[in-house]
């Protein structure tokens, strides 16, 4: 019995080290670029794995914590972070919600890739699964249960997958990747168009 207990402690220790190494590796890869832009194709699957819809758009980030995510089709939407606040704009319903960055990270953990605060990663487990880094929330109540990242040979993100707690899965493929994109002064700011309803949750 004592040998079994010792073996269990040893296996737990090895697992804990592997998880820590995976987190450190992922953070190191993400730290190799200060800015990043790409066009994306998104495919959404339901909990049974059946295709539901597809989308196209673009993303732009600049460390720390500045982010612009634009879905162009089939329905336009925009998420913009200036490093403090996040705007979530839906032109169809003419509404923009404004939330603090920390609240947005909890609901959209992919924002972790643009972050500079390592403490946020303590809410997640990170493991390697082949070529993918799998990031899993420690909070069972979080909408986004898990997401995974895959890098190309130049350490650029080329693909990621988001798994929601209800089983819905979104797969994103990136193209036109640039790790030194030009950014305008207003790239990470949002001004609501006239007539748009503002839901300010700050």
Buried (B, 14 or more C-beta within 10 A) or exposed (E): EEEEEEEEEEEEEEEEEEBEEBBEEBBEBBEEBEBBBBBBEBBBBEEEEEEEEEBEBBBBBBBEBBBBBBBBEEEBBBBBBBBEBBBBBBEEEEBBBBBEBEEBBBEBBBBBBBBEEEEBBEBBBBBBEEEBBBBBBEEEEBBBBBBBBBBEEEEBBBBBBBBBBEEBBBBBBBEEBBBEBEBEEEBBBBEBEEEBEEEEEE
